[in-house]
């Protein structure tokens, strides 16, 4: 299974691979086989890494923007050179199909490339003074050492989307990857060292006890920034803890994206793009389409064509080239998907296609007639289940989409340009894809409103999350 695949299994602390007697398994969800036993960090390793990060911060911040940019540029090139190994690792540790894994590696590398360039564009400013003897200057400086927590569903992209802007800004970075998928993070860290990254600037601490490991970083005032992607409940707890030391915080939390498909939409395009928005990464994405609202005149035609395309998706081993849908990441994820489908059917929904589980594989599923009180409307499914509902007019569609407490991503399909702008502007979401099922890109802001979090990642906005503003007033000139 891991033949001809070399990858780190130890923690990265102080630029050294630290072997620990405590280990925890990483499991291939397709078969249940153990892929690797990984170093299991605890409070002692956290405290050491924290001190190293504080020391490394001083030297990394003093490096020139060009020096930081060169390291990031080499890191980007190495990530692309190791695309196949990284894609295979993701398939093994969390079940992402190989072809999607390759696409994620390119997406992840895109953030490193972007911030390698942006590192040289952190410009200062001068302000006009009302006093002739004063000069007013604005300087942007790194916020300080960063503690980052990444999820399992995008093991490469979530690392680079956080670490690349922090490193570009001059911040040291300690990463706690998800227990399910630490191997990709460790591999990326190895490539960072090969790119010339200084020891201690980027450290990776795998752990089976994230709460205990995180405590020193949350409590220490010298850690000036927390960045987290994960569930809303966990994000709220981290927000409370970070507030005690007034850390800067970025939180990318729960999603549950609505899709609004109007009668004038290009039906073929709407089906194809919504298929991507729903079933990419087995539906395990914060921006995955969770609810498909279709205008009544085309609802039947859309459902028929959509179900036909869903039936054609190939479920199978993520290591096989033909696979479209791999396994869910673990038993808890499977139980949640099954519970949502069973609840919807018990309340009167009808099953069009799918609905069956085998091991951790769940067949791509389409439901019609889901009732408003169903669990699928109360929670993010995070799996390959697409409920199709109908609406009568534009006002109803917007109202139903905005009724959800989350606000990360939404999708709109229409050929009416005026409607496209009207609806996109009315939706209370941080990201809106208009006739586009995959709007995310490294140079654009990614993040949500309401219970979907705080701050933005990507583009210049992502870099600003790791910079403090200093005003310098010079008198006596």
C-alpha positions in Angstrom: 0.0 0.0 0.0 2.9 2.4 0.8 5.4 0.7 -1.4 7.8 3.2 -3.0 6.3 6.0 -0.9 8.7 7.7 1.5 7.2 10.1 4.0 7.9 11.4 7.5 6.2 9.8 10.6 7.9 11.9 13.3 7.1 15.4 14.7 9.1 18.3 13.3 10.5 20.4 16.2 13.5 22.8 15.9 14.1 21.6 12.3 14.6 18.1 13.5 12.5 15.0 13.1 11.6 14.0 16.7 10.9 10.3 17.3 8.6 9.7 20.3 7.7 6.5 22.1 4.1 7.5 22.0 2.5 6.7 18.6 -1.0 6.8 17.1 -2.2 5.1 13.9 -3.2 6.7 10.6 -5.8 4.4 9.0 -6.7 4.0 5.3 -10.5 4.5 5.4 -11.2 2.3 2.3 -9.9 -0.9 4.0 -9.2 -0.1 7.7 -5.5 -0.9 7.2 -2.9 1.1 9.2 -0.9 3.3 6.9 1.6 4.5 9.5 2.2 4.9 13.2 2.9 8.6 13.8 4.6 10.5 16.7 2.0 11.5 19.3 3.0 14.9 20.7 2.0 16.1 24.2 2.4 19.1 26.4 6.1 18.7 26.7 6.6 18.8 22.9 4.2 21.7 22.7 6.1 23.7 25.3 9.4 23.1 23.5 8.0 24.0 20.1 6.5 27.2 21.5 9.9 28.4 22.8 11.5 27.5 19.5 8.8 29.4 17.6 9.3 32.5 19.7 13.0 32.5 19.1 12.7 31.7 15.4 10.2 34.6 15.1 12.9 37.2 15.8 15.3 36.0 13.1 12.6 35.2 10.4 11.0 38.6 10.9 14.4 40.2 10.3 15.0 38.3 7.0 14.3 40.4 4.0 11.1 40.0 2.1 13.2 38.8 -0.9 14.8 36.1 1.3 11.4 34.9 2.5 10.0 35.0 -1.0 12.9 32.8 -2.3 12.2 30.1 0.3 8.5 30.1 -0.5 9.2 30.0 -4.3 11.4 26.9 -3.9 8.8 25.4 -1.6 6.2 25.9 -4.3 8.3 24.2 -6.9 9.0 21.3 -4.7 5.3 20.8 -3.9 4.6 20.6 -7.6 7.5 18.2 -8.1 6.0 15.9 -5.4 2.4 16.1 -6.7 2.0 12.3 -7.1 3.3 11.4 -3.7 1.2 14.0 -1.9 -1.9 12.9 -3.8 -1.3 9.3 -2.9 -0.8 10.2 0.8 -4.1 12.0 0.9 -5.8 9.0 -0.7 -4.3 6.8 2.0 -5.0 8.9 5.0 -8.4 10.4 4.3 -9.8 8.7 1.2 -9.6 11.5 -1.4 -9.6 10.0 -5.0 -6.3 10.4 -6.7 -7.4 12.7 -9.4 -8.9 15.1 -6.9 -5.7 14.8 -4.8 -3.6 15.9 -7.7 -5.9 18.9 -8.2 -5.6 19.7 -4.5 -1.8 19.7 -4.6 -1.9 22.2 -7.4 -4.4 24.3 -5.5 -2.2 24.1 -2.4 0.9 25.0 -4.3 -1.0 28.0 -5.7 -1.1 29.6 -2.3 2.6 29.2 -1.8 3.3 30.7 -5.2 0.9 33.7 -4.6 2.4 34.5 -1.2 6.0 34.1 -2.5 5.1 37.0 -4.7 3.1 38.9 -2.1 5.9 38.8 0.4 7.7 41.5 -1.6 4.6 43.7 -1.7 4.0 44.5 1.9 4.3 48.2 1.3 4.5 50.9 3.9 2.7 54.3 3.6 3.3 57.9 4.3 0.6 60.2 5.4 0.3 64.0 4.9 0.9 65.9 8.1 -0.8 69.2 9.2 2.5 70.1 10.9 5.5 71.1 8.7 8.0 69.7 11.2 6.4 66.2 11.3 6.5 63.1 9.0 3.9 60.5 9.4 4.7 56.9 8.5 2.7 53.6 8.5 4.6 50.3 8.7 3.3 46.8 8.5 5.0 44.2 10.7 4.5 40.4 11.3 1.9 39.8 14.1 4.2 37.3 15.8 4.3 33.5 16.3 1.2 31.7 15.0 -0.5 28.5 16.1 -2.5 26.9 13.4 -5.0 24.0 13.5 -6.0 22.4 10.2 -8.8 19.9 9.3 -8.5 16.5 7.6 -10.7 17.2 4.6 -8.1 19.2 2.6 -4.8 18.1 4.2 -2.5 20.0 1.8 -4.5 23.1 0.9 -5.5 24.0 4.4 -1.9 23.9 5.5 -0.6 26.2 2.7 -3.6 28.5 2.8 -2.6 29.3 6.4 1.2 28.8 6.6 2.2 30.5 3.3 0.8 34.0 4.2 2.1 33.7 7.7 5.6 32.8 6.6 5.5 35.5 3.8 4.6 38.1 6.5 7.5 37.1 8.6 5.7 34.9 11.3 6.9 31.6 12.7 4.2 28.9 12.5 3.4 25.9 14.6 0.9 23.5 13.0 -1.3 21.0 14.7 -2.7 18.9 11.8 -5.9 16.8 12.1 -5.4 13.4 13.7 -6.8 11.7 10.6 -4.4 13.3 8.2 -1.0 14.3 9.6 1.1 12.6 6.9 0.5 15.2 4.2 1.3 18.1 6.6 4.6 16.3 7.7 5.5 15.8 4.0 4.9 19.5 3.2 7.1 20.4 6.2 9.9 18.2 4.9 9.7 20.0 1.5 9.8 23.4 3.4 13.1 22.3 5.0 14.4 21.2 1.6 13.5 24.6 0.2 15.8 26.2 2.7 13.3 27.0 5.4 15.2 27.9 8.6 14.9 25.4 11.5 12.1 26.3 13.9 10.2 28.7 11.5 7.7 26.0 10.5 7.0 23.2 13.0 4.5 20.3 12.8 3.1 18.5 15.9 0.9 15.5 15.2 -1.2 14.5 18.2 -4.1 12.2 19.3 -5.0 14.7 22.0 -5.5 18.1 20.3 -7.0 19.8 23.4 -4.0 19.1 25.6 -1.5 20.0 22.9 -3.2 23.3 22.2 -3.4 24.5 25.8 0.1 26.0 26.0 -0.3 27.9 22.8 -3.7 29.3 23.8 -2.5 30.3 27.2 0.8 31.9 26.3 0.7 35.6 25.4 3.7 35.3 23.2 1.6 33.3 20.7 0.0 36.3 19.0 -2.2 34.6 16.4 -4.6 31.6 16.2 -5.8 30.3 12.9 -8.3 27.4 12.8 -10.5 25.6 10.3 -13.1 23.2 11.6 -16.5 23.0 13.2 -18.4 26.0 14.6 -18.7 24.5 18.2 -14.9 24.0 18.4 -14.2 27.4 16.8 -16.4 29.1 19.5 -14.4 27.4 22.3 -11.1 28.4 20.7 -12.3 31.9 20.3 -13.1 32.1 24.0 -9.7 30.8 25.0 -7.8 33.0 22.6 -9.7 36.1 24.0 -8.0 35.5 27.4 -4.7 36.6 25.9 -6.2 38.9 23.2 -4.8 36.9 20.3 -5.6 37.8 16.7 -8.0 35.1 15.5 -9.0 33.7 12.1 -11.8 31.1 12.1 -13.1 29.3 9.1 -16.0 27.3 10.5 -19.0 25.4 9.4 -20.6 25.7 6.0 -23.7 24.2 4.4 -24.0 26.0 1.1 -27.4 26.6 -0.6 -27.7 26.4 -4.4 -30.3 28.5 -6.2 -31.1 27.3 -9.7 -33.4 29.6 -11.6 -35.7 28.6 -14.5 -33.6 30.6 -17.0 -30.3 28.8 -16.1 -28.3 26.8 -18.6 -29.6 23.4 -17.4 -26.5 21.4 -18.5 -24.1 23.8 -16.9 -26.2 24.0 -13.7 -26.2 20.2 -13.4 -22.5 19.9 -14.1 -21.3 22.6 -11.8 -23.7 21.6 -9.0 -22.4 18.1 -9.3 -18.9 19.4 -8.7 -20.0 21.6 -5.8 -21.8 18.7 -4.1 -19.7 15.6 -4.7 -16.1 17.0 -4.8 -14.1 15.4 -2.0 -17.1 13.0 -1.3 -19.2 16.0 -0.2 -16.7 16.5 2.7 -16.1 20.2 2.0 -17.0 23.4 4.0 -18.3 24.9 0.7 -20.0 21.7 -0.5 -23.6 22.3 -1.9 -25.8 21.2 1.0 -29.2 22.2 -0.3 -30.3 22.4 -3.9 -33.2 24.9 -4.4 -34.7 24.7 -8.0 -37.3 27.0 -9.4 -40.5 25.0 -9.9 -40.9 25.1 -13.7 -37.5 23.2 -14.3 -37.5 21.2 -11.1 -38.5 17.9 -12.7 -36.1 18.2 -15.6 -33.2 19.2 -13.3 -33.8 16.3 -10.9 -34.0 13.8 -13.8 -30.8 15.0 -15.4 -29.0 15.4 -12.0 -29.9 11.9 -10.9 -28.7 10.5 -14.2 -25.3 12.1 -13.7 -25.1 11.0 -10.1 -25.7 7.4 -11.1 -22.7 7.6 -13.4 -20.3 8.5 -10.6 -17.9 5.7 -9.8 -17.6 4.7 -6.2 -14.4 2.8 -5.3 -10.9 2.6 -4.0 -9.4 6.1 -4.0 -6.1 4.8 -5.2 -7.7 3.8 -8.5 -7.7 6.3 -11.4 -11.3 5.7 -12.3 -12.7 6.5 -8.9 -14.9 9.6 -8.4 -16.2 8.9 -4.9 -14.0 7.4 -2.2 -14.8 6.4 1.4 -15.9 8.7 4.1 -13.1 9.5 6.5 -14.4 7.5 9.5 -17.2 5.7 11.2 -18.6 8.9 12.8 -18.8 10.6 9.4 -20.7 7.6 8.0 -23.2 7.5 10.9 -24.0 11.1 10.4 -24.7 10.7 6.7 -26.8 7.6 7.3 -28.8 9.4 10.1 -29.5 12.4 7.8 -30.8 10.2 5.0 -32.9 8.0 7.4 -34.4 11.0 9.1 -35.3 12.6 5.8 -37.0 9.4 4.5 -38.9 8.9 7.7 -40.3 12.4 7.4 -41.6 11.7 3.9 -38.7 12.4 1.5 -38.3 10.2 -1.5 -35.0 8.5 -2.5 -34.1 9.0 -6.2 -30.7 7.3 -6.2 -28.2 6.0 -3.8 -28.8 5.7 0.0 -26.7 2.6 0.5 -23.6 2.1 2.6 -20.9 -0.5 2.3 -18.0 -0.2 4.8 -17.2 3.5 4.9 -18.4 4.0 1.3 -21.8 5.7 0.9 -23.3 5.8 -2.5 -24.0 9.3 -4.0 -27.5 10.1 -3.0 -30.3 12.3 -4.3 -33.4 13.1 -2.2 -36.7 14.8 -3.2 -39.4 16.3 -1.1 -37.3 16.8 2.1 -39.4 18.4 4.8 -38.3 21.6 6.5 -37.9 20.0 10.0 -35.5 17.3 8.8 -32.0 17.1 10.3 -30.5 17.7 6.9 -31.7 21.3 7.3 -30.4 21.7 10.8 -26.9 20.3 10.4 -24.1 20.2 7.8 -24.3 16.7 6.3 -20.6 16.6 5.1 -21.2 13.7 2.8 -22.5 12.7 -0.7 -26.2 13.5 -0.2 -28.0 16.1 -2.3 -31.6 17.1 -1.3 -33.5 18.8 -4.1 -36.2 21.3 -3.1 -38.2 23.8 -5.1 -39.0 27.5 -4.8 -41.6 29.8 -6.5 -39.8 33.1 -7.1 -36.6 35.0 -6.4 -37.7 36.5 -3.1 -38.5 33.1 -1.7 -35.2 31.6 -2.8 -33.2 34.4 -1.2 -35.2 34.2 2.0 -34.8 30.5 2.4 -31.0 30.7 1.6 -30.5 33.5 4.2 -32.5 31.7 6.9 -29.6 29.3 7.6 -27.3 30.4 10.5 -24.1 29.8 8.4 -22.8 32.0 5.7 -19.7 30.6 4.0 -20.6 29.9 0.4 -23.7 30.0 -1.8 -24.2 29.3 -5.5 -26.5 30.9 -8.1 -27.4 29.6 -11.6 -29.1 32.0 -14.0 -28.5 33.6 -17.4 -30.1 36.8 -16.3 -27.3 39.3 -15.6 -29.4 41.6 -13.5 -30.7 38.7 -11.4 -27.2 37.4 -11.0 -26.1 40.7 -9.4 -29.3 41.2 -7.4 -29.2 37.7 -5.9 -25.4 37.6 -5.3 -25.6 40.9 -3.4 -28.7 39.9 -1.4 -27.2 36.6 -0.2 -25.6 36.7 3.3 -22.6 34.6 2.4 -18.9 35.3 2.2 -18.5 33.6 -1.2 -21.0 33.4 -4.0 -20.4 31.3 -7.1 -22.5 32.6 -10.1 -22.7 29.8 -12.7 -19.6 28.5 -11.0 -19.4 25.4 -8.7 -15.8 25.8 -7.6 -15.1 29.5 -7.1 -12.2 29.2 -4.6 -8.8 30.4 -5.9 -5.6 31.5 -4.1 -5.7 35.2 -5.1 -9.3 35.7 -3.8 -10.7 36.0 -0.3 -12.1 32.8 1.3 -14.2 33.0 4.5 -17.7 33.5 5.8 -20.1 35.5 7.8 -22.5 34.7 10.7 -21.6 31.3 12.3 -19.1 30.5 9.5 -16.3 32.4 11.1 -14.0 35.4 11.2 -11.4 36.7 8.8 -10.4 35.8 5.3 -7.8 33.5 3.7 -6.4 34.0 0.3 -5.3 37.0 -1.7 -4.0 40.2 0.0 -6.7 39.7 2.6 -5.0 36.5 3.8 -1.7 38.3 4.2 -3.3 41.1 6.2 -4.4 38.6 8.8 -0.8 38.1 9.8 0.3 41.8 9.8 0.1 44.5 12.5 -0.1 48.1 11.6 2.5 50.5 13.3 2.2 54.2 13.1 5.4 56.2 13.4 5.3 60.0 13.8 8.7 61.7 13.3 9.0 65.3 14.7 11.6 68.0 14.7 12.4 67.8 10.9 
